[in-house]
Amino acid sequence: MAWIKTVNEDEAEGYVEKAYKSTMRSWGGVDNIVKSASLSPAGLRSMMTFYQGVMHGDCDITLAQREMIAVTVSVLNECHY
């Protein structure tokens, strides 16, 4: 659970609802990193655009390599994601 106020999946509207639907996990929820920007739809849109560019943009690094970099950074930051 996030330690900041967020919009729950069942309360999401507009762009937040759209972003939640596109990032819904198999367990039926949305990752807290996405929820962390849910109070600012414009901020959430910017975060999602950035994520799409970094993880799926045109680059010589494969998606698997990008995921490995993300995991390494999370470990170094002592982040449980």
N, CA, C and O atoms as CSV, one atom per row, in Angstrom:
chain,resi,resn,atom,element,x,y,z
A,1,MET,N,N,0.835,-1.172,0.000
A,1,MET,CA,C,0.000,0.000,0.000
A,1,MET,C,C,0.884,1.240,0.000
A,1,MET,O,O,1.892,1.295,0.705
A,2,ALA,N,N,0.503,2.227,-0.789
A,2,ALA,CA,C,1.244,3.481,-0.833
A,2,ALA,C,C,1.035,4.252,0.466
A,2,ALA,O,O,-0.016,4.126,1.095
A,3,TRP,N,N,2.002,5.036,0.869
A,3,TRP,CA,C,1.904,5.816,2.098
A,3,TRP,C,C,1.378,7.216,1.834
A,3,TRP,O,O,1.257,8.021,2.758
A,4,ILE,N,N,1.070,7.506,0.601
A,4,ILE,CA,C,0.510,8.808,0.255
A,4,ILE,C,C,-0.913,8.600,-0.237
A,4,ILE,O,O,-1.298,7.489,-0.601
A,5,LYS,N,N,-1.692,9.676,-0.245
A,5,LYS,CA,C,-3.059,9.567,-0.735
A,5,LYS,C,C,-3.030,9.280,-2.231
A,5,LYS,O,O,-2.294,9.918,-2.985
A,6,THR,N,N,-3.836,8.317,-2.645
A,6,THR,CA,C,-3.929,7.947,-4.055
A,6,THR,C,C,-5.390,7.704,-4.407
A,6,THR,O,O,-6.249,7.599,-3.531
A,7,VAL,N,N,-5.649,7.618,-5.694
A,7,VAL,CA,C,-6.984,7.275,-6.177
A,7,VAL,C,C,-7.060,5.759,-6.309
A,7,VAL,O,O,-6.229,5.154,-6.988
A,8,ASN,N,N,-8.046,5.140,-5.668
A,8,ASN,CA,C,-8.237,3.696,-5.782
A,8,ASN,C,C,-8.766,3.337,-7.165
A,8,ASN,O,O,-9.363,4.162,-7.856
A,9,GLU,N,N,-8.535,2.093,-7.549
A,9,GLU,CA,C,-8.974,1.623,-8.868
A,9,GLU,C,C,-10.468,1.844,-9.087
A,9,GLU,O,O,-10.880,2.250,-10.174
A,10,ASP,N,N,-11.275,1.583,-8.077
A,10,ASP,CA,C,-12.730,1.697,-8.237
A,10,ASP,C,C,-13.235,3.142,-8.192
A,10,ASP,O,O,-14.422,3.384,-8.412
A,11,GLU,N,N,-12.354,4.101,-7.911
A,11,GLU,CA,C,-12.724,5.514,-7.865
A,11,GLU,C,C,-12.149,6.310,-9.036
A,11,GLU,O,O,-12.450,7.494,-9.189
A,12,ALA,N,N,-11.330,5.672,-9.854
A,12,ALA,CA,C,-10.637,6.374,-10.941
A,12,ALA,C,C,-11.611,6.842,-12.019
A,12,ALA,O,O,-12.562,6.143,-12.369
A,13,GLU,N,N,-11.348,8.040,-12.535
A,13,GLU,CA,C,-12.156,8.616,-13.611
A,13,GLU,C,C,-11.226,9.243,-14.644
A,13,GLU,O,O,-10.064,9.529,-14.355
A,14,GLY,N,N,-11.748,9.454,-15.847
A,14,GLY,CA,C,-11.013,10.151,-16.894
A,14,GLY,C,C,-9.703,9.483,-17.244
A,14,GLY,O,O,-9.634,8.263,-17.389
A,15,TYR,N,N,-8.646,10.304,-17.381
A,15,TYR,CA,C,-7.348,9.754,-17.778
A,15,TYR,C,C,-6.804,8.779,-16.739
A,15,TYR,O,O,-6.160,7.794,-17.100
A,16,VAL,N,N,-7.050,9.036,-15.465
A,16,VAL,CA,C,-6.554,8.133,-14.424
A,16,VAL,C,C,-7.154,6.742,-14.614
A,16,VAL,O,O,-6.447,5.739,-14.507
A,17,GLU,N,N,-8.438,6.682,-14.892
A,17,GLU,CA,C,-9.086,5.393,-15.151
A,17,GLU,C,C,-8.475,4.709,-16.375
A,17,GLU,O,O,-8.227,3.503,-16.363
A,18,LYS,N,N,-8.238,5.484,-17.425
A,18,LYS,CA,C,-7.638,4.933,-18.641
A,18,LYS,C,C,-6.239,4.376,-18.352
A,18,LYS,O,O,-5.895,3.282,-18.799
A,19,ALA,N,N,-5.444,5.136,-17.604
A,19,ALA,CA,C,-4.091,4.684,-17.264
A,19,ALA,C,C,-4.143,3.437,-16.401
A,19,ALA,O,O,-3.354,2.513,-16.597
A,20,TYR,N,N,-5.059,3.403,-15.452
A,20,TYR,CA,C,-5.198,2.228,-14.595
A,20,TYR,C,C,-5.565,0.997,-15.427
A,20,TYR,O,O,-4.987,-0.076,-15.249
A,21,LYS,N,N,-6.520,1.159,-16.325
A,21,LYS,CA,C,-6.938,0.017,-17.145
A,21,LYS,C,C,-5.787,-0.504,-17.998
A,21,LYS,O,O,-5.666,-1.710,-18.212
A,22,SER,N,N,-4.945,0.400,-18.481
A,22,SER,CA,C,-3.842,-0.033,-19.352
A,22,SER,C,C,-2.679,-0.638,-18.571
A,22,SER,O,O,-1.806,-1.278,-19.159
A,23,THR,N,N,-2.658,-0.443,-17.253
A,23,THR,CA,C,-1.552,-0.978,-16.454
A,23,THR,C,C,-2.022,-1.984,-15.404
A,23,THR,O,O,-1.245,-2.381,-14.536
A,24,MET,N,N,-3.278,-2.395,-15.479
A,24,MET,CA,C,-3.840,-3.346,-14.511
A,24,MET,C,C,-3.045,-4.655,-14.534
A,24,MET,O,O,-2.762,-5.201,-15.600
A,25,ARG,N,N,-2.696,-5.140,-13.369
A,25,ARG,CA,C,-1.934,-6.381,-13.230
A,25,ARG,C,C,-2.873,-7.576,-13.123
A,25,ARG,O,O,-4.071,-7.419,-12.886
A,26,SER,N,N,-2.321,-8.759,-13.298
A,26,SER,CA,C,-3.118,-9.989,-13.256
A,26,SER,C,C,-3.784,-10.205,-11.901
A,26,SER,O,O,-4.786,-10.916,-11.819
A,27,TRP,N,N,-3.257,-9.614,-10.852
A,27,TRP,CA,C,-3.844,-9.757,-9.523
A,27,TRP,C,C,-4.998,-8.777,-9.306
A,27,TRP,O,O,-5.603,-8.758,-8.234
A,28,GLY,N,N,-5.305,-7.962,-10.323
A,28,GLY,CA,C,-6.474,-7.092,-10.266
A,28,GLY,C,C,-6.230,-5.693,-9.741
A,28,GLY,O,O,-7.180,-4.954,-9.484
A,29,GLY,N,N,-4.976,-5.320,-9.580
A,29,GLY,CA,C,-4.670,-3.983,-9.079
A,29,GLY,C,C,-3.655,-3.271,-9.948
A,29,GLY,O,O,-3.171,-3.802,-10.947
A,30,VAL,N,N,-3.348,-2.053,-9.536
A,30,VAL,CA,C,-2.395,-1.197,-10.244
A,30,VAL,C,C,-1.193,-0.981,-9.331
A,30,VAL,O,O,-1.352,-0.806,-8.123
A,31,ASP,N,N,-0.002,-0.993,-9.900
A,31,ASP,CA,C,1.212,-0.779,-9.111
A,31,ASP,C,C,1.179,0.595,-8.432
A,31,ASP,O,O,0.687,1.570,-9.001
A,32,ASN,N,N,1.706,0.652,-7.219
A,32,ASN,CA,C,1.711,1.903,-6.464
A,32,ASN,C,C,2.492,3.013,-7.158
A,32,ASN,O,O,2.190,4.189,-6.959
A,33,ILE,N,N,3.489,2.663,-7.966
A,33,ILE,CA,C,4.241,3.696,-8.677
A,33,ILE,C,C,3.324,4.455,-9.622
A,33,ILE,O,O,3.495,5.661,-9.803
A,34,VAL,N,N,2.364,3.784,-10.221
A,34,VAL,CA,C,1.380,4.442,-11.082
A,34,VAL,C,C,0.408,5.243,-10.214
A,34,VAL,O,O,0.087,6.390,-10.523
A,35,LYS,N,N,-0.048,4.638,-9.148
A,35,LYS,CA,C,-1.003,5.303,-8.254
A,35,LYS,C,C,-0.413,6.561,-7.618
A,35,LYS,O,O,-1.150,7.484,-7.272
A,36,SER,N,N,0.908,6.603,-7.463
A,36,SER,CA,C,1.542,7.741,-6.792
A,36,SER,C,C,1.278,9.066,-7.496
A,36,SER,O,O,1.355,10.123,-6.868
A,37,ALA,N,N,0.971,9.027,-8.774
A,37,ALA,CA,C,0.688,10.255,-9.530
A,37,ALA,C,C,-0.797,10.432,-9.813
A,37,ALA,O,O,-1.182,11.310,-10.585
A,38,SER,N,N,-1.629,9.611,-9.199
A,38,SER,CA,C,-3.051,9.594,-9.543
A,38,SER,C,C,-3.817,10.846,-9.149
A,38,SER,O,O,-4.887,11.098,-9.702
A,39,LEU,N,N,-3.314,11.633,-8.221
A,39,LEU,CA,C,-4.004,12.864,-7.841
A,39,LEU,C,C,-3.763,13.991,-8.831
A,39,LEU,O,O,-4.421,15.030,-8.770
A,40,SER,N,N,-2.827,13.788,-9.735
A,40,SER,CA,C,-2.529,14.780,-10.771
A,40,SER,C,C,-2.583,14.094,-12.132
A,40,SER,O,O,-1.577,13.554,-12.592
A,41,PRO,N,N,-3.742,14.109,-12.777
A,41,PRO,CA,C,-3.841,13.453,-14.087
A,41,PRO,C,C,-2.794,13.931,-15.086
A,41,PRO,O,O,-2.275,13.128,-15.861
A,42,ALA,N,N,-2.475,15.226,-15.082
A,42,ALA,CA,C,-1.448,15.732,-16.000
A,42,ALA,C,C,-0.084,15.140,-15.655
A,42,ALA,O,O,0.684,14.782,-16.548
A,43,GLY,N,N,0.216,15.037,-14.366
A,43,GLY,CA,C,1.474,14.424,-13.934
A,43,GLY,C,C,1.527,12.949,-14.274
A,43,GLY,O,O,2.567,12.437,-14.688
A,44,LEU,N,N,0.399,12.262,-14.099
A,44,LEU,CA,C,0.325,10.839,-14.437
A,44,LEU,C,C,0.530,10.646,-15.930
A,44,LEU,O,O,1.235,9.727,-16.347
A,45,ARG,N,N,-0.081,11.506,-16.740
A,45,ARG,CA,C,0.087,11.420,-18.197
A,45,ARG,C,C,1.561,11.601,-18.570
A,45,ARG,O,O,2.087,10.868,-19.407
A,46,SER,N,N,2.217,12.570,-17.953
A,46,SER,CA,C,3.640,12.802,-18.227
A,46,SER,C,C,4.486,11.610,-17.810
A,46,SER,O,O,5.405,11.209,-18.525
A,47,MET,N,N,4.169,11.045,-16.642
A,47,MET,CA,C,4.915,9.883,-16.162
A,47,MET,C,C,4.733,8.692,-17.096
A,47,MET,O,O,5.693,7.979,-17.390
A,48,MET,N,N,3.509,8.474,-17.561
A,48,MET,CA,C,3.243,7.339,-18.449
A,48,MET,C,C,3.927,7.542,-19.811
A,48,MET,O,O,4.431,6.585,-20.399
A,49,THR,N,N,3.943,8.768,-20.305
A,49,THR,CA,C,4.619,9.068,-21.574
A,49,THR,C,C,6.117,8.813,-21.441
A,49,THR,O,O,6.741,8.233,-22.330
A,50,PHE,N,N,6.686,9.253,-20.321
A,50,PHE,CA,C,8.107,9.029,-20.058
A,50,PHE,C,C,8.410,7.530,-19.989
A,50,PHE,O,O,9.368,7.053,-20.597
A,51,TYR,N,N,7.580,6.794,-19.239
A,51,TYR,CA,C,7.765,5.347,-19.105
A,51,TYR,C,C,7.719,4.659,-20.468
A,51,TYR,O,O,8.573,3.828,-20.778
A,52,GLN,N,N,6.726,5.006,-21.277
A,52,GLN,CA,C,6.601,4.393,-22.609
A,52,GLN,C,C,7.847,4.669,-23.449
A,52,GLN,O,O,8.341,3.785,-24.147
A,53,GLY,N,N,8.344,5.887,-23.376
A,53,GLY,CA,C,9.549,6.232,-24.135
A,53,GLY,C,C,10.778,5.481,-23.673
A,53,GLY,O,O,11.560,4.990,-24.487
A,54,VAL,N,N,10.946,5.393,-22.365
A,54,VAL,CA,C,12.119,4.713,-21.808
A,54,VAL,C,C,12.057,3.206,-22.049
A,54,VAL,O,O,13.043,2.595,-22.460
A,55,MET,N,N,10.897,2.617,-21.793
A,55,MET,CA,C,10.800,1.156,-21.848
A,55,MET,C,C,10.449,0.604,-23.227
A,55,MET,O,O,10.775,-0.543,-23.532
A,56,HIS,N,N,9.799,1.391,-24.049
A,56,HIS,CA,C,9.342,0.864,-25.342
A,56,HIS,C,C,9.751,1.734,-26.530
A,56,HIS,O,O,9.355,1.460,-27.663
A,57,GLY,N,N,10.538,2.779,-26.277
A,57,GLY,CA,C,10.978,3.660,-27.350
A,57,GLY,C,C,12.058,3.019,-28.211
A,57,GLY,O,O,12.590,1.959,-27.882
A,58,ASP,N,N,12.366,3.675,-29.307
A,58,ASP,CA,C,13.365,3.199,-30.259
A,58,ASP,C,C,14.752,3.247,-29.620
A,58,ASP,O,O,15.244,4.317,-29.261
A,59,CYS,N,N,15.372,2.078,-29.484
A,59,CYS,CA,C,16.660,1.985,-28.807
A,59,CYS,C,C,17.301,0.644,-29.138
A,59,CYS,O,O,16.606,-0.317,-29.470
A,60,ASP,N,N,18.621,0.580,-29.049
A,60,ASP,CA,C,19.331,-0.676,-29.290
A,60,ASP,C,C,19.291,-1.621,-28.088
A,60,ASP,O,O,19.672,-2.786,-28.201
A,61,ILE,N,N,18.835,-1.124,-26.945
A,61,ILE,CA,C,18.750,-1.950,-25.747
A,61,ILE,C,C,17.421,-2.699,-25.779
A,61,ILE,O,O,16.372,-2.096,-26.005
A,62,THR,N,N,17.462,-4.005,-25.554
A,62,THR,CA,C,16.240,-4.810,-25.588
A,62,THR,C,C,15.370,-4.513,-24.365
A,62,THR,O,O,15.843,-3.946,-23.380
A,63,LEU,N,N,14.101,-4.900,-24.440
A,63,LEU,CA,C,13.201,-4.716,-23.309
A,63,LEU,C,C,13.714,-5.484,-22.092
A,63,LEU,O,O,13.649,-4.980,-20.971
A,64,ALA,N,N,14.222,-6.692,-22.304
A,64,ALA,CA,C,14.767,-7.480,-21.191
A,64,ALA,C,C,15.935,-6.743,-20.524
A,64,ALA,O,O,16.040,-6.735,-19.298
A,65,GLN,N,N,16.801,-6.133,-21.317
A,65,GLN,CA,C,17.926,-5.383,-20.765
A,65,GLN,C,C,17.425,-4.155,-19.992
A,65,GLN,O,O,17.957,-3.822,-18.932
A,66,ARG,N,N,16.413,-3.497,-20.524
A,66,ARG,CA,C,15.843,-2.329,-19.834
A,66,ARG,C,C,15.254,-2.744,-18.499
A,66,ARG,O,O,15.415,-2.041,-17.502
A,67,GLU,N,N,14.570,-3.887,-18.473
A,67,GLU,CA,C,13.991,-4.395,-17.224
A,67,GLU,C,C,15.096,-4.731,-16.224
A,67,GLU,O,O,14.952,-4.467,-15.030
A,68,MET,N,N,16.200,-5.311,-16.705
A,68,MET,CA,C,17.314,-5.631,-15.813
A,68,MET,C,C,17.918,-4.367,-15.223
A,68,MET,O,O,18.284,-4.346,-14.048
A,69,ILE,N,N,18.026,-3.315,-16.023
A,69,ILE,CA,C,18.526,-2.031,-15.527
A,69,ILE,C,C,17.580,-1.486,-14.457
A,69,ILE,O,O,18.028,-1.012,-13.413
A,70,ALA,N,N,16.278,-1.554,-14.714
A,70,ALA,CA,C,15.291,-1.063,-13.749
A,70,ALA,C,C,15.369,-1.821,-12.428
A,70,ALA,O,O,15.288,-1.222,-11.356
A,71,VAL,N,N,15.527,-3.136,-12.508
A,71,VAL,CA,C,15.634,-3.950,-11.292
A,71,VAL,C,C,16.905,-3.592,-10.533
A,71,VAL,O,O,16.879,-3.463,-9.309
A,72,THR,N,N,18.004,-3.432,-11.239
A,72,THR,CA,C,19.278,-3.082,-10.598
A,72,THR,C,C,19.174,-1.741,-9.889
A,72,THR,O,O,19.633,-1.603,-8.756
A,73,VAL,N,N,18.579,-0.759,-10.540
A,73,VAL,CA,C,18.408,0.559,-9.923
A,73,VAL,C,C,17.519,0.458,-8.686
A,73,VAL,O,O,17.803,1.078,-7.662
A,74,SER,N,N,16.451,-0.320,-8.781
A,74,SER,CA,C,15.567,-0.499,-7.621
A,74,SER,C,C,16.310,-1.134,-6.447
A,74,SER,O,O,16.142,-0.714,-5.302
A,75,VAL,N,N,17.127,-2.138,-6.731
A,75,VAL,CA,C,17.906,-2.789,-5.668
A,75,VAL,C,C,18.881,-1.794,-5.047
A,75,VAL,O,O,18.990,-1.714,-3.823
A,76,LEU,N,N,19.584,-1.039,-5.877
A,76,LEU,CA,C,20.535,-0.048,-5.361
A,76,LEU,C,C,19.837,1.024,-4.533
A,76,LEU,O,O,20.423,1.558,-3.591
A,77,ASN,N,N,18.593,1.341,-4.875
A,77,ASN,CA,C,17.815,2.332,-4.125
A,77,ASN,C,C,17.064,1.711,-2.950
A,77,ASN,O,O,16.316,2.394,-2.251
A,78,GLU,N,N,17.270,0.409,-2.739
A,78,GLU,CA,C,16.581,-0.329,-1.688
A,78,GLU,C,C,15.062,-0.187,-1.803
A,78,GLU,O,O,14.355,-0.021,-0.809
A,79,CYS,N,N,14.586,-0.258,-3.048
A,79,CYS,CA,C,13.168,-0.151,-3.350
A,79,CYS,C,C,12.612,-1.558,-3.601
A,79,CYS,O,O,13.203,-2.317,-4.370
A,80,HIS,N,N,11.506,-1.915,-2.979
A,80,HIS,CA,C,10.982,-3.272,-3.124
A,80,HIS,C,C,10.296,-3.517,-4.454
A,80,HIS,O,O,9.864,-4.642,-4.705
A,81,TYR,N,N,10.175,-2.523,-5.313
A,81,TYR,CA,C,9.585,-2.739,-6.630
A,81,TYR,C,C,10.557,-3.528,-7.473
A,81,TYR,O,O,10.268,-3.828,-8.631
